[in-house]
Amino acid sequence: MILYPDIQILLLLWLANFTPPLLAFFLEDRFNAPIDCGRLYQDDKPLFGPHKTWRGLFGALLAGSLLALALGFPVWLGFSAALLSMGGDLVSSFIKRRLNRPSGNNFPVLDQFFEGFFPFLVFIPYFQIGLTRALVLTVMFCIGAYFGSVFYKRILLQEPFPWYPRDLKAKTRFKEISSCSPQFKHLQPVVHFEEAIYYHRIIKFFFTATGLFEQGRKNALDIKLVNRLVTLPRLPEAFYNYNVIYFSDLHIDGLKELLPAVSRILERESPDLCIFGGDLRMSSYGDYRECLDLFAVIVSKISSRHGIYAVLGNHDCLEMVPEMEKIGVRVLLNDSAEITQNGQSIYLIGVDDPHYYNCANVEMASQNVPEDSFKIFLCHSPEMFSQAAEKGMDLYLCGHTHAGQVQLPKIGPVFTHSRSPRFMAQGFWKLGDMQGYTSSGAGVSGVPVRFLTRGEIVSLTLMK
């Protein structure tokens, strides 16, 4: 009988204290006005610091009130406990600033004690518990809060390697960990429930039960080389009849029988430039080493006069980049590359994944590119069409949609999995002066089947 209210008290305290970082996780920099309004104390140090915000305070008060109601306590009890806990948190922050500890820096015990103990000013009389029991519960709260803080600050707010190229955000790091970190491989299917259950179980069962799976798999293996002419008014004269091989969405470890077909097509071609549009891995989580080994086989078949370039897709991991570059593929992560021929240049502008990681940055990618130059924009999906057009891109190359992978007669793609207009789901499209091409992809994602679509590698000849 004693243990049950103890658990309720701890749940209420942990939720109230977890709410501010949870709001920071989802809202990032929105509504994060600091409580001290940036004011300094008489020692010319911040009063509390920028991490103590009105958003976090009001969120904790609301969370405490709602949980108290759900647990059958008076709302005032949850509100008061959350208010006292946040007051204790401000006391800790005030002391840390006086000790010259930076805002957001861990300080075991001091970080947890006041926010854990102050709420017992209302818990002790309400639950009629003694001081000893209150101190034991405070210690238990401190232990849980400390390890939660370690996970949030040392894992979600720490760069995983020295060359980390993205803005450090907890939400982005959580996605990276839940998709790419082997330490969390057992939790990844839970985070990626849609893929683990919906695609790998339900949808595959549907195609198998209806007798369509084998035909769909056969369709997925029927890949072709597509030759296309692209008329580009601003193309420099030195690049007339310039040949670009573009392929994307290999997902090569999910349908390994594609490897010989892709290799045969690529080894017959001798392009001026080769570009891979992202998504090496079949799954969006788990091991990625096998797909890198298979990709190395494919790259060894490519003979490209001006090299091989790539961007990352939503199934790819940053950890893949060094391995890709070791085999001769330059990965553009919000970066650009100049291609020079006969004294004239064109620029490749490649952005990070805009779909899952939401790390595409057109401004950063094009910062070293002359404004009036000819620009080919590389992005895994068509979702950056508006920003690319505003920056004066001439040609936008992308994939991701698989042309729906499964289409219905007269309707077209069932799903495009893209936050872009449906007319951009496959083939050529145009937006203002910018032309775009969305490849149907070489491989397949989710379930290895295709219906009314065909995998492709695209050979583009640039014309004027």
C-alpha positions, 0 to 999 in steps of 0.5 A: 500500500505504501509503494503505490503512492510512492510510484505515483509521486515519482511519476508526477515528478519525473513527468514535470521535469521531463516536460521542458526538454521534451518541449525543446525536443519537439519545438526546438527554438520556438517559444523559448523565451528565457524566464530571466529575459537575458538579465544579469545578476549583480555579479554580472552573470546570468540570473538563470540562463537561456535554458530556463524558459517560460515554455518549459515552466508552463509546460511542466505546470500543465503536465503536472496538473493533467497527470495529477488528474489522471492519477486521481489527485486534485489538480492543485496538487499536481500544479503545486508540485510542478511549480515547486519543482520548477522553482527548485530547478531555478534555484539550482540554475541560480547557484550554478551561474554563481559557480560559473557553470555554463547553462545546460551543463550537468552538475550531479545532485545540485541539478536534481535535489532542489527540484526533487525535494521542494515538491514534498512541501505539499506531498508530505501533508497530503500523503502524510509521509515522514521526512525520511520517506520524503528523502528516500523518494527524493534520492530515487527521483535524483537517480532517475532524473540524472540518468535521463539528463545524461541520455538527453545531454550526453547522447542527444546533445553531443556530436557523435564524431569530429566531422559532424556536419549537421546543426546539433539538435536533439530531434536530429540526433534521436533520428540518427541514433534510432536509425543508425546506432548499433547500440540501440538496434533492439529499440529501432524496430519499435521506433520504426514501427511503420516499417517493421510491422506495416511494410515487412509484415502486413503489406508483404502478407497482402501481396503473398496472400493474393499471389502477386508477390512473385510477379511484383518481385519479377517486375522489380528486377526488370531494370532499364537504362533510360536515355533522355535529352535535356534542353537547358537554355543557360548551359555553357557551350563547353558542356553541349552533349555532356552526358550525365548518368543518374541513378538513385534508390538502390536499396541494394541489400534488400534485393541483391539480385539487382546487383548484376543488372545494375552493374551490367548497365553501368559498366557499358556506359562511359559518362562524363559525370555520374551521380547517385541520388541516395538511399543505399540501404533497404531498411531505414534502420539497422546495419548498413555495412552490407549495402556499402560492400555491395555499393563498392562492387557497383562503383567499381564498374563505373567509368566517369570522366569527371568522377562520381558524386552523391547525396544522402537519402532518408535511409542513409547514415552519416557514418556511410560518408567516409566509406563512400568517399574511400571508394571514390564517391564524393558526397555533397552534404550541403556543399557544392562542386565545380566541374570545369571543361574547356575553360567553362564551368557548371556547378553541382549543388548537393543538399543533405536529406530533406525528408526524414532528417530535415537537414537540407540547407540550400543557402549553405550548399550554394554559398560558394557558387557564383550567382549567375553560374549554371547550377545542377541541384542534387537532392534525394527527393523533390521536396526542396523544389521551392527553395531550389527554384528561388536560388536559380537552379537550372536542373533539379535531379532527385528520386525517393518516390520510386514513381510510387513503386505501385501504381493503379491504372488511371490513378497513378501512384498509390503513395509518393511518400513526398511532401511535393506535388504529384506531378513531380513524382516521376519523370520530367517536370518544370517550375518556372525556369527550373527543370526537374527530373524525378527518377523512379529509382533503381531499387525498391523500398519497403516490400520488394515489388513493383506494379506499373512502374519500372526501375531505371538508371537515367542517361541524361544528355545536356543540350541547349 
